[in-house]
């Protein structure tokens, strides 16, 4: 059936040209200007069909204004939308080789007309291009209209949109100022970048390179990093010992040959498996096996103690002991100073001031338990350290690398390799992922050797006591600087962890610190030694499956759910009742517990899709995705995985795969494979180096927040803004910073809204808290998707920017910016802000964690109020600051239903009372 055409149009040369072109496509059904055109799509099982429903363009959802006046061969002709769509499609489709490409261009036209109809517009302009591109990225055309997807369309969906080509065809047809205006390539790319950042938290460049709509944010990532740290801390010493035994197996085997049989015996002996439990094929000489067990155990214990000698003093309990024994108070400055001195001892080629000089320089500035105790000296420090370390090693309960011990790290036996052979690699990758979270660099930037690290004295008075030494890595930044080496500072925690990883694989100063490298026959490093771009992504996800299944809070929540369910069915045993009481208290009904449950449910729901996409197959070859595609095409994929693929792939993708043979699968372009894999894991949360770049930027803005988690406590909280601005000012970090700001604002709003709905005790204060409470109390949402959309729009409309300060967050409102306390001539000067400016400001958002810093900085103003000799005019500003501080502290106590800040409030009130009495006198 043909669409309705003007009679005179059927006699034009344009009509005849299009008819010939369409006939050349050998349609299964239809001809030029049919309501439906069906083109053949070749597949292994024969030809399948691909339908082009041109009559959809005449439906209300796509019809636009109804008719268009064309100038064809000197005659004005009025045509409907479907005819115009035919003219636009046929002009480009004849140059497209595959039916799939023709279909993608057809769908782009549907999105164009659907968007213009939906928004009641005549054309896409500079003002509306970003809105349309969002539709192009996130909507699918159907007979019912444009339907929004959960994730993003593939890059192949975007590429056919060429507004300048559409505009050129329209001009030939005599249509001006309709459908779309002309856009430069630069403008289109900039707009696509902004849209990708807004809807997918990734740049357009990342999206083009196969990046997926990854939902890993700080909200989820902080738990993953904490889990990896727990595993690394619990297994580092053991992995250090195991790798040395595996490398020395020839020596320990002694006179026995290094053959596959004896290697299996060696692995079993190392894992402490009794002779009686060996497989029958391995049972040879019991005497020989037991001798091997004794030798491996002795060597294992010796290597384990060596690891302790080098790194045990960095543990928190060890630092606590040293602080006590050296008569220092438990102060963060004291602990970090000692940790810095210990870190300095790890460096073999440090050429700066000796340790005794550094200790002497700061010994009088450290905080002691009393004035009568001796000041810290290097001699005393070394003596206390030596005695404690010997005692620590002597009393250590050293775990053997049994199967259960390895399983606790997520390492299990495989068909061809025992768990013990993979143990150190898993721990190494966990440590590397921690470094990614600490640094937030690109995956190509982690190939630096120890020789690139330079230590030097810290002369910044702001933090030189806690950090007397600073650490610079001078290495390549391939994406922006090529082979040029750039200085970048890293934290104390990062340096210690780097030294642990280097020790784990026993690398030299000129080998990469983060991973093991091989040498060729001539003793030179392998050619790919300094390429980390493929290693990094594998390392980042190595511990994900174990995290999902074994993260301690998840396991405890599971037990709480089990006991609660059981208690409803029967009477619990005494031990179970105690456990239920403990877990109920631990996971009280709060926003924090609710968030933890949501994260647990989210990552467990996503896990099957990640496994089905090969995302977690870190030990397989890099062509794993193609192997999966081949298994799907050949029908050798497991039923459970096939069900997931069928549920996630679109009809067009399934049809396309059915048309391929094995040879064609092997030649599939990377971008198509990425599109397929992204469809499988659409909407899933999973770790990548790129995700950690965004998480790093989020940490910068949340480092002073309340319950900040292990990641921020360890690596972010104790550094000032100057440290992080050096990174965030880089052009390469600007997109990540934009994303981080949006995420942080959204998470604050989400936490605020959740606390209003579920928490009886809230930890927020400040005038911004009052504003948010008033707005959000009026909010009614039906589902999680609505919540996300609302918070995103609210943040864009109401919050202009965010700045993290030790005394609270500045959430700069778009409205009334000129009323900010730090404003000069109506422009906020937030770089000059301090407690004096921010306290009482409309933009100030406070959590209990900020109180300590506020009290320290307001103390001088309290002292001013107590000075009887000062005239009232000198006290005016101090009086305002102290009164505003009291208001904020009272608000925090009221919201949290506690009296935590009562002593501070009473001290300040007494100072105000003194001032008032002096004024009366």
C-alpha positions in Angstrom: 0.0 0.0 0.0 1.4 3.4 -1.0 1.3 6.6 1.0 -0.8 9.4 -0.4 1.2 11.4 -3.0 0.4 14.4 -5.2 -0.4 13.1 -8.7 2.0 15.4 -10.4 4.8 14.2 -8.1 4.5 10.7 -9.6 5.6 12.1 -13.0 8.7 13.8 -11.8 12.3 12.6 -12.5 12.9 12.7 -8.7 10.1 10.1 -8.2 11.6 7.9 -10.9 15.1 8.1 -9.5 13.9 7.1 -6.0 11.9 4.2 -7.4 14.9 2.9 -9.2 17.1 3.2 -6.1 14.6 1.4 -3.9 14.1 -1.3 -6.5 17.9 -1.8 -6.4 17.6 -2.6 -2.7 15.6 -5.8 -3.7 12.9 -5.3 -1.1 11.0 -8.4 0.1 7.8 -6.3 0.2 6.9 -2.8 -0.9 8.3 -0.2 -3.4 9.2 3.4 -3.2 6.8 5.4 -1.1 5.0 2.3 0.3 3.6 2.6 3.8 5.9 -0.3 4.8 9.1 -1.3 3.1 10.6 -4.6 4.0 14.3 -5.3 3.1 16.0 -8.6 3.4 18.5 -9.3 6.2 20.8 -12.2 5.5 21.4 -14.8 8.3 22.8 -18.3 8.6 19.3 -19.8 8.6 18.2 -17.9 5.6 16.8 -14.4 5.0 15.0 -12.6 7.7 13.1 -9.3 7.3 13.8 -5.8 8.4 10.7 -3.5 8.4 10.6 0.2 7.7 7.2 1.6 8.8 6.9 4.9 7.0 3.2 5.2 7.9 4.4 5.9 11.5 5.4 9.4 10.4 1.7 10.2 9.8 0.8 9.1 13.3 0.1 11.9 15.8 3.3 11.0 17.7 5.5 11.9 14.7 3.4 14.0 12.3 4.6 17.5 13.2 2.4 20.2 11.5 0.8 17.8 9.0 2.1 19.0 5.6 5.1 20.5 3.9 5.3 22.6 0.7 8.1 21.4 -1.6 9.5 23.0 -4.8 10.1 20.1 -7.2 11.1 20.9 -10.8 9.5 24.3 -10.5 6.2 23.2 -9.1 5.0 23.7 -5.5 3.7 20.4 -4.0 2.1 19.9 -0.6 3.2 16.6 0.9 2.6 14.8 4.3 5.2 13.9 6.9 5.7 10.4 5.6 6.5 11.6 2.1 9.1 14.0 3.4 10.5 11.2 5.5 10.8 9.0 2.4 12.6 11.8 0.5 15.1 12.3 3.4 15.7 8.6 4.0 16.1 7.6 0.3 18.6 10.3 -0.3 21.0 8.9 2.3 20.0 5.2 2.4 21.2 4.4 -1.1 24.8 5.2 0.0 24.6 2.9 3.1 25.8 -0.6 2.5 24.0 -2.7 5.1 20.3 -3.0 5.9 21.2 -2.4 9.5 22.7 1.0 8.7 19.6 1.9 6.7 17.4 0.9 9.6 19.5 3.0 12.1 19.1 6.1 9.9 15.4 5.5 9.6 15.2 5.4 13.4 17.1 8.6 13.7 14.5 10.3 11.5 11.8 8.9 13.7 13.5 10.4 16.8 13.9 13.8 15.0 10.2 14.0 14.0 9.1 12.5 17.3 11.0 15.1 19.3 9.8 18.0 17.2 6.2 16.8 17.4 6.4 16.2 21.2 7.9 19.6 21.8 5.7 21.4 19.3 8.7 22.8 17.4 9.5 23.4 13.7 13.2 22.7 13.9 16.2 21.8 16.1 18.2 25.0 17.0 21.2 25.9 19.0 18.9 26.4 22.0 17.3 22.9 21.7 20.1 20.8 20.3 21.1 19.4 23.7 17.5 18.4 24.5 17.2 16.6 21.2 20.6 14.8 21.7 19.3 13.6 25.0 16.3 12.1 23.2 18.7 10.5 20.7 20.8 9.0 23.5 18.0 7.7 25.7 14.8 7.1 23.7 13.7 4.4 21.4 11.0 4.9 18.6 7.9 2.7 18.8 4.5 2.8 17.1 3.2 4.4 20.4 5.8 7.1 20.2 9.3 7.7 21.8 9.9 5.5 24.8 12.6 6.2 27.3 15.2 3.6 28.0 17.0 2.8 31.3 20.5 3.3 29.9 22.0 4.8 26.7 21.6 3.8 23.1 24.7 2.5 21.4 27.1 4.8 19.6 26.0 3.3 16.3 22.6 4.9 17.0 24.0 8.4 17.3 26.4 8.4 14.3 23.7 8.5 11.6 22.5 11.9 12.8 24.0 14.4 10.4 22.0 17.6 10.6 23.9 19.3 7.9 23.0 16.5 5.4 19.4 16.7 6.4 19.5 20.5 5.9 21.1 20.2 2.5 18.4 17.8 1.2 15.7 20.1 2.6 17.2 23.1 0.7 17.1 21.1 -2.5 13.4 20.4 -1.9 12.8 24.1 -1.3 12.2 23.9 2.4 13.8 26.6 4.6 14.0 26.8 8.4 12.5 23.4 9.0 13.6 20.2 10.8 17.1 21.3 11.8 19.5 24.2 11.4 23.2 23.7 10.4 25.7 22.9 13.2 29.4 22.9 13.1 31.1 19.6 14.0 32.7 21.4 17.1 29.3 22.5 18.4 27.8 19.1 17.9 30.6 17.4 19.7 30.5 20.0 22.6 26.7 19.4 22.9 27.1 15.6 22.9 29.8 15.9 25.6 27.5 18.0 27.8 24.6 15.6 27.3 26.7 12.5 28.0 28.0 14.2 31.2 24.5 15.0 32.3 22.7 11.7 31.6 25.6 9.2 31.8 28.3 10.7 34.0 30.9 10.2 31.2 32.4 12.3 28.5 31.4 11.8 24.8 35.0 10.6 24.1 34.5 7.8 26.7 31.1 7.0 25.3 32.6 6.7 21.8 35.4 4.4 23.1 32.9 1.9 24.4 32.2 3.4 27.8 29.0 2.1 29.3 26.3 3.7 31.5 28.2 2.7 34.7 26.3 3.3 38.0 29.3 2.9 40.3 29.4 6.0 42.5 31.0 6.8 45.8 27.7 5.6 47.4 28.6 2.0 46.2 32.3 2.3 45.6 33.2 3.2 49.2 32.0 -0.2 50.3 33.9 -2.0 47.6 37.1 -0.1 48.5 36.6 -0.9 52.2 36.2 -4.5 51.4 39.3 -4.6 49.3 41.3 -2.9 52.1 40.0 -5.5 54.6 41.1 -8.4 52.4 44.5 -6.7 51.6 45.2 -6.0 55.3 44.2 -9.6 56.3 46.2 -11.3 53.6 49.2 -9.2 52.6 51.7 -10.9 54.9 50.5 -14.3 53.9 50.6 -13.5 50.2 54.1 -12.0 50.6 55.2 -15.3 52.1 53.4 -17.5 49.5 54.9 -15.8 46.5 58.4 -16.2 47.8 57.8 -19.9 48.4 56.4 -20.3 44.9 59.5 -18.6 43.4 61.8 -20.8 45.5 60.2 -24.1 44.8 63.2 -25.5 43.0 65.3 -24.8 46.0 62.8 -26.2 48.5 62.2 -29.3 46.3 65.9 -30.0 46.7 67.0 -33.2 44.9 63.4 -33.8 43.6 62.9 -32.7 40.1 60.7 -29.7 39.2 58.0 -31.7 37.2 54.2 -31.3 37.2 53.7 -34.1 39.7 56.1 -32.7 42.2 54.7 -29.2 41.7 51.3 -30.4 42.6 52.7 -32.0 45.8 54.5 -28.8 46.5 51.3 -26.7 46.2 49.5 -29.2 48.5 52.3 -29.1 51.1 52.2 -25.3 51.1 48.5 -25.4 51.7 49.0 -27.8 54.6 46.9 -30.6 53.2 47.6 -33.9 55.2 49.0 -36.8 53.3 45.8 -38.8 53.9 43.7 -36.1 52.1 45.8 -36.1 48.9 44.3 -37.3 45.7 45.1 -41.0 45.1 47.2 -40.0 42.0 49.4 -37.9 44.2 50.0 -40.4 47.0 53.6 -41.4 46.7 56.2 -41.4 49.4 54.6 -40.3 52.7 58.0 -39.6 54.2 59.0 -37.4 51.3 55.7 -35.4 51.4 55.9 -34.8 55.2 59.5 -33.6 54.8 58.3 -31.2 52.1 55.5 -30.0 54.4 58.0 -29.2 57.2 60.3 -27.3 54.9 57.6 -25.2 53.3 56.1 -24.4 56.7 59.4 -23.2 58.0 60.1 -21.1 55.0 56.5 -19.7 55.0 56.8 -18.6 58.7 60.2 -17.0 58.0 58.9 -15.0 55.1 55.7 -14.1 56.9 57.8 -12.6 59.7 59.9 -10.7 57.2 56.8 -9.1 55.9 55.8 -8.1 59.4 59.2 -6.6 60.1 58.8 -4.4 57.1 55.2 -3.3 57.3 53.5 -4.3 60.6 54.2 -1.0 62.3 51.9 0.8 59.8 48.8 -1.0 61.3 46.6 1.2 63.4 47.1 -0.9 66.6 50.9 -0.6 66.2 50.7 3.2 65.8 48.6 3.4 68.9 51.1 1.4 70.8 54.0 3.6 69.7 52.1 6.8 70.6 51.6 5.4 74.1 55.2 4.3 74.6 56.6 7.5 73.4 54.4 9.5 75.9 52.5 11.3 73.1 48.8 12.0 73.3 46.5 10.3 70.9 46.4 13.1 68.4 46.1 12.8 64.6 49.2 15.0 64.1 51.3 12.7 66.4 50.1 9.5 64.7 50.7 10.8 61.2 54.1 12.2 62.1 55.2 8.8 63.3 53.7 7.1 60.3 55.6 9.5 58.0 58.9 8.7 59.8 58.2 5.0 59.4 57.4 5.5 55.7 60.7 7.4 55.2 62.5 4.3 56.4 61.0 2.4 53.5 62.9 4.5 51.0 66.3 3.1 50.2 67.7 6.1 48.2 66.3 9.1 50.2 68.9 11.8 50.0 67.2 14.5 52.1 67.5 15.4 55.7 68.2 12.4 57.9 65.5 11.0 60.2 67.1 12.3 63.4 67.2 15.8 62.0 63.5 15.7 61.0 62.5 14.4 64.5 64.6 17.1 66.2 63.0 19.8 64.1 59.5 18.8 65.2 60.1 17.2 68.6 59.0 20.3 70.5 55.9 20.8 68.4 54.4 17.3 69.1 51.9 17.0 71.8 53.0 15.0 74.9 51.0 13.5 77.8 52.7 15.9 80.2 55.4 18.6 80.2 57.7 16.4 82.3 58.1 13.6 79.8 61.2 13.5 77.6 61.0 15.0 74.1 61.0 12.6 71.2 64.4 11.6 69.8 65.5 9.3 67.0 67.4 7.1 69.5 64.3 6.6 71.7 62.1 6.1 68.7 64.3 3.4 67.3 64.6 1.6 70.7 60.9 1.6 71.3 60.2 0.4 67.8 62.8 -2.4 67.9 61.5 -3.8 71.2 57.8 -3.6 70.2 58.4 -5.2 66.8 60.3 -8.1 68.3 57.5 -8.7 70.8 54.9 -8.3 68.0 56.5 -10.9 65.8 57.1 -13.3 68.7 53.4 -13.2 69.8 51.9 -13.2 66.3 49.3 -15.9 65.5 50.4 -16.6 61.9 47.6 -18.1 59.7 48.7 -20.9 57.3 47.6 -20.6 53.6 45.0 -23.3 53.9 42.1 -23.6 51.4 39.8 -21.9 53.9 42.3 -19.0 54.4 42.6 -18.5 50.6 38.8 -18.7 50.2 38.5 -15.8 52.7 40.3 -13.7 50.0 38.1 -15.0 47.2 40.7 -17.4 45.8 39.6 -21.0 44.9 41.0 -24.0 43.1 40.3 -24.1 39.3 40.5 -27.0 36.9 44.1 -26.4 35.9 45.5 -24.2 38.6 45.4 -24.5 42.4 44.2 -21.5 44.5 47.7 -21.1 46.0 49.1 -20.2 42.6 46.7 -17.3 42.1 46.8 -16.0 45.7 49.4 -13.3 45.4 47.9 -12.0 42.1 44.5 -11.5 43.7 46.0 -9.6 46.6 48.1 -7.5 44.2 45.1 -6.6 42.2 43.2 -5.6 45.3 46.0 -3.3 46.3 46.2 -1.8 42.9 42.5 -1.0 43.0 43.0 0.7 46.3 45.7 2.9 44.6 43.1 3.7 41.8 40.7 4.9 44.5 43.5 6.9 46.2 44.8 8.6 43.1 42.0 8.7 40.5 44.3 8.5 37.5 43.6 7.0 34.1 44.4 3.4 33.5 47.3 4.2 31.3 49.1 6.2 34.1 49.9 3.4 36.5 53.2 2.0 35.0 55.6 4.1 37.0 58.6 2.5 38.7 60.0 3.4 42.2 62.7 5.4 40.6 60.0 8.0 39.5 59.1 8.7 43.1 60.8 11.6 44.9 60.7 12.4 48.6 61.3 15.9 49.9 60.7 18.0 53.0 57.4 19.6 53.5 57.8 23.4 54.1 54.1 24.2 54.2 53.3 25.3 57.7 49.7 24.2 57.4 50.5 20.5 57.6 54.2 20.0 58.0 53.9 18.5 61.5 51.7 15.6 60.4 53.3 15.3 57.0 57.0 16.3 57.3 57.7 14.5 54.0 55.9 14.8 50.7 55.9 12.4 47.8 56.0 13.3 44.1 55.7 10.8 41.2 57.3 12.1 38.0 55.9 10.0 35.2 54.1 10.0 31.9 50.5 11.1 31.3 50.1 9.6 27.9 46.7 11.0 27.0 47.6 14.7 27.5 51.4 14.8 27.7 52.6 11.8 25.6 56.1 10.8 26.8 56.6 14.0 28.8 57.0 13.3 32.5 54.8 15.3 34.9 55.1 15.8 38.6 52.1 14.7 40.6 51.9 14.5 44.4 50.5 11.5 46.2 49.5 10.9 49.8 51.4 9.2 52.6 48.9 6.3 52.5 49.4 5.9 48.8 53.2 5.7 49.2 53.1 3.0 51.9 50.7 1.0 49.8 52.9 1.3 46.7 55.9 0.0 48.7 53.8 -2.9 49.9 52.8 -3.8 46.3 56.4 -3.5 45.1 57.5 -5.8 47.9 54.8 -8.3 47.0 56.2 -9.0 43.6 59.8 -8.2 44.6 60.3 -5.6 41.8 63.4 -3.6 41.3 63.5 0.3 41.3 63.1 0.3 37.6 60.2 -2.0 37.3 56.5 -0.9 37.6 55.5 -0.9 41.2 51.9 -2.0 40.8 52.2 -5.2 38.9 54.6 -8.0 38.1 56.6 -7.8 34.9 58.6 -10.5 33.0 62.1 -10.4 31.5 63.1 -11.7 28.0 65.9 -14.2 27.4 68.5 -11.4 27.4 67.4 -10.0 30.8 65.5 -7.0 29.4 62.0 -6.1 30.6 59.2 -7.3 28.3 58.0 -4.8 25.7 54.7 -4.2 27.3 56.1 -3.8 30.8 55.2 -0.1 31.0 51.7 -0.4 29.5 49.1 -0.5 32.2 46.0 0.4 30.2 44.9 -3.2 29.7 46.0 -4.4 33.1 44.2 -1.6 35.1 40.6 -2.5 34.1 41.2 -6.2 35.0 42.7 -5.3 38.4 39.8 -2.9 39.2 37.2 -5.6 38.9 39.2 -8.6 40.3 37.6 -8.4 43.7 34.1 -7.5 42.7 32.4 -10.9 42.8 33.9 -11.6 46.2 32.8 -8.2 47.4 29.2 -8.8 46.3 29.1 -12.2 48.0 31.3 -11.7 51.1 31.5 -8.1 52.2 31.1 -8.4 56.0 28.2 -5.9 56.4 26.3 -7.6 53.6 26.8 -11.0 55.3 25.7 -9.6 58.7 22.6 -8.1 57.1 21.8 -11.5 55.6 22.1 -13.0 59.0 19.8 -10.3 60.5 17.2 -11.0 57.8 17.4 -14.7 58.4 17.0 -14.4 62.2 14.2 -11.9 61.9 12.3 -14.3 59.5 13.0 -17.3 61.8 11.8 -15.5 64.9 8.4 -15.1 63.2 8.2 -18.8 62.7 9.7 -20.3 65.9 11.4 -19.5 69.2 15.1 -18.7 68.7 17.8 -20.3 70.7 19.6 -18.2 73.3 22.7 -17.7 71.1 20.5 -16.7 68.2 18.5 -14.2 70.4 21.8 -12.5 71.5 22.9 -12.3 67.9 19.6 -10.9 66.8 19.8 -8.3 69.5 23.3 -7.3 68.5 22.5 -7.1 64.8 19.3 -5.2 65.4 21.3 -2.6 67.3 24.1 -2.6 64.8 21.7 -2.1 61.8 19.2 0.3 63.4 16.3 1.7 61.4 18.2 4.6 59.8 19.0 6.1 56.5 22.5 4.6 56.7 21.1 1.0 57.0 18.6 1.7 54.3 21.4 2.8 51.9 23.5 -0.3 52.8 20.5 -2.5 52.0 20.0 -0.8 48.7 23.6 -1.2 47.7 23.6 -4.9 48.7 20.4 -5.6 46.7 21.7 -3.5 43.7 25.1 -5.2 43.3 23.6 -8.7 43.8 20.9 -8.0 41.3 23.6 -6.9 38.8 26.0 -9.7 39.3 24.5 -12.3 36.9 24.5 -9.7 34.1 28.1 -8.8 34.7 29.1 -12.5 34.7 27.0 -13.1 31.5 28.9 -10.2 29.8 32.3 -11.6 30.7 33.0 -8.4 32.8 34.5 -10.3 35.7 36.6 -12.8 33.7 39.9 -11.2 34.7 42.0 -14.2 34.1 40.8 -15.0 30.5 42.1 -13.6 27.3 41.2 -10.0 26.2 38.9 -11.4 23.5 36.5 -12.9 26.1 33.6 -10.8 24.8 34.0 -12.2 21.3 34.1 -15.7 22.7 30.8 -15.0 24.4 29.3 -13.6 21.2 30.5 -16.8 19.4 29.0 -19.0 22.1 25.7 -17.2 21.6 25.8 -17.4 17.9 26.8 -21.1 17.9 24.3 -22.0 20.6 26.9 -23.3 23.0 26.1 -20.7 25.7 24.6 -21.9 29.0 20.8 -21.6 29.2 21.0 -19.1 32.1 23.4 -16.8 30.2 21.4 -17.2 27.0 18.2 -16.1 28.8 20.0 -13.0 30.1 21.3 -12.2 26.6 17.9 -12.6 25.0 16.3 -10.4 27.7 18.8 -7.6 27.3 19.5 -7.5 23.5 17.1 -5.6 21.3 15.3 -7.4 18.5 17.6 -5.8 16.0 20.7 -7.0 17.9 19.4 -10.5 18.1 18.5 -10.5 14.4 22.0 -9.2 13.5 23.7 -11.9 15.5 21.6 -14.6 13.9 22.9 -13.4 10.5 26.6 -14.0 11.5 28.8 -17.1 11.0 31.9 -17.9 13.1 34.3 -16.2 10.7 32.3 -13.0 10.7 32.1 -13.0 14.6 35.9 -13.2 14.8 36.1 -10.1 12.5 33.5 -8.1 14.4 34.7 -4.5 15.0 35.4 -3.6 18.6 32.7 -0.9 18.7 30.0 -3.5 17.8 31.2 -5.9 20.5 31.2 -3.1 23.0 27.7 -2.1 22.1 26.6 -5.7 22.6 28.3 -6.0 26.0 27.0 -2.7 27.1 23.5 -3.8 26.3 24.0 -6.9 28.6 25.3 -4.9 31.5 23.1 -1.8 31.0 22.3 -0.2 34.3 24.7 -2.2 36.3 27.3 -1.0 38.8 30.8 -2.2 38.4 34.3 -0.9 38.9 36.6 0.6 36.3 39.6 2.9 36.5 37.4 5.6 34.9 34.7 5.1 37.6 37.4 5.6 40.3 38.3 9.0 38.7 34.8 10.2 39.3 34.7 8.6 42.8 38.0 10.4 43.6 36.5 13.8 42.7 33.4 12.9 44.8 35.7 12.2 47.8 37.3 15.6 47.5 33.9 17.2 48.0 32.7 14.8 50.8 36.0 14.6 52.8 34.6 16.7 55.7 31.2 15.0 55.7 29.9 13.0 58.6 30.1 9.2 58.1 32.7 9.4 55.4 33.8 5.8 55.3 37.3 4.2 55.3 38.3 5.6 51.9 38.0 9.2 52.8 39.2 8.8 56.4 42.4 7.2 55.1 43.3 9.3 52.1 41.3 12.5 51.8 40.3 13.9 55.1 43.5 15.4 56.3 44.6 17.3 53.3 43.7 20.9 52.5 42.0 22.3 49.4 45.4 23.3 47.9 46.4 19.6 47.6 43.3 18.7 45.5 42.9 21.8 43.5 46.2 20.9 41.7 44.4 17.9 40.2 41.0 19.4 39.7 42.4 22.4 37.8 43.7 20.1 35.1 41.6 20.2 32.0 41.5 16.3 32.1 39.8 16.4 35.5 37.2 19.1 34.7 34.5 16.7 33.4 35.1 14.4 36.4 34.7 17.4 38.7 31.4 18.4 37.1 30.1 14.9 37.6 31.4 14.7 41.1 29.7 18.0 42.1 26.3 16.8 40.7 26.7 13.4 42.4 27.6 14.9 45.8 24.8 17.4 45.7 22.4 14.7 44.7 23.6 12.4 47.5 23.2 15.1 50.1 19.7 15.9 48.9 18.9 12.1 48.8 20.2 11.6 52.4 18.3 14.7 53.6 15.0 13.5 52.0 15.5 10.0 53.3 16.2 11.3 56.8 13.0 13.3 56.8 11.0 10.2 55.8 12.6 7.6 58.0 15.1 8.9 60.6 13.9 10.2 64.0 17.5 11.5 64.5 19.2 13.7 61.9 22.8 14.8 61.7 22.3 18.1 59.7 22.3 21.8 60.6 22.9 25.3 59.2 20.6 27.6 57.4 20.8 25.5 54.2 19.4 22.6 56.3 16.4 24.7 57.1 15.9 25.6 53.4 16.2 22.0 52.3 13.9 20.7 55.0 11.2 23.2 54.0 11.4 22.3 50.3 11.8 18.6 50.6 9.0 18.1 53.2 6.6 19.2 50.5 8.0 16.6 48.1 5.9 13.5 47.2 7.4 10.8 45.1 6.1 7.5 43.9 9.2 5.6 43.0 13.0 5.6 42.9 13.2 6.7 39.3 11.1 9.8 40.1 13.4 10.5 43.1 16.5 10.5 40.9 14.9 12.8 38.3 13.6 15.2 40.9 16.9 15.5 42.7 18.8 16.0 39.5 16.4 18.8 38.4 16.3 20.3 41.8 20.1 20.5 42.0 20.4 22.1 38.6 17.7 24.7 39.3 18.6 25.5 42.9 22.3 24.8 43.5 24.9 26.8 41.5 28.0 25.2 43.0 29.4 23.3 46.0 32.6 23.8 48.0 33.9 21.5 50.8 35.3 23.2 54.0 36.2 21.7 57.3 33.5 23.8 58.9 30.8 22.6 56.5 29.7 22.5 52.9 28.9 25.7 50.9 25.9 24.8 48.8 25.7 28.0 46.8 22.0 28.7 45.9 21.3 30.2 42.5 18.8 32.5 44.0 20.0 35.5 46.1 23.7 34.7 45.5 24.5 38.4 46.3 23.3 37.8 49.8 26.0 35.2 50.6 28.0 36.4 53.6 31.3 36.3 51.6 29.8 38.4 48.7 31.7 41.5 47.5 29.7 43.8 45.3 27.1 41.1 45.0 29.6 38.4 43.9 30.4 35.5 46.3 34.1 35.3 47.1 34.2 31.7 48.4 37.9 31.3 48.1 38.2 33.9 50.9 35.6 32.3 53.1 36.1 31.1 56.7 34.1 30.1 59.7 33.4 33.8 60.4 31.8 34.3 56.9 30.0 31.0 56.6 28.4 30.6 60.1 24.9 31.9 59.7 25.1 32.1 55.9 22.1 30.9 53.9 24.4 28.5 52.0 26.0 26.9 55.0 25.3 23.2 55.5 26.7 21.6 58.6 27.1 18.0 59.9 28.2 17.0 63.4 31.6 16.0 62.0 32.3 19.8 61.3 31.7 20.9 64.9 35.2 20.3 66.2 36.7 22.6 63.6 34.0 25.2 64.2 34.7 25.2 67.9 38.4 25.6 67.4 38.0 28.6 65.1 35.3 30.3 67.2 37.4 29.9 70.4 39.2 33.2 69.7 35.8 35.0 69.4 34.7 33.5 72.7 37.9 34.8 74.3 37.2 38.2 72.9 33.8 38.3 74.6 35.4 37.4 77.9 37.8 40.4 77.8 36.5 43.0 80.2 38.8 45.8 79.0 37.7 45.7 75.3 35.0 48.2 74.3 31.7 46.8 73.0 32.4 48.0 69.4 35.4 45.7 69.3 33.2 42.8 70.3 30.3 43.3 67.9 31.5 40.9 65.2 32.6 38.3 67.7 29.2 38.5 69.3 27.5 37.9 66.0 29.7 34.9 65.2 29.2 33.3 68.6 25.5 33.7 68.6 25.2 32.2 65.1 27.4 29.3 66.3 25.1 28.7 69.2 22.1 28.6 66.9 23.8 26.0 64.6 24.9 23.8 67.6 21.4 23.9 69.1 19.9 23.0 65.7 22.3 20.0 65.4 21.3 18.8 68.9 17.6 19.2 68.2 17.8 17.3 64.9 19.8 14.5 66.4 17.9 14.4 69.7 21.1 14.6 71.7 23.0 17.0 73.9 26.4 16.4 72.4 27.1 20.1 71.9 25.6 21.3 75.2 29.1 22.0 76.9 30.1 24.1 73.9 26.8 26.0 74.0 27.0 26.7 77.7 30.6 28.0 77.4 29.6 30.4 74.6 26.5 31.5 76.5 28.5 32.3 79.6 30.8 34.4 77.4 27.8 36.3 76.0 26.5 36.8 79.5 29.8 38.3 80.6 29.7 40.8 77.7 26.1 41.8 78.4 26.9 42.4 82.1 29.9 44.5 81.2 27.8 46.6 78.8 25.3 47.3 81.6 28.1 48.4 84.0 
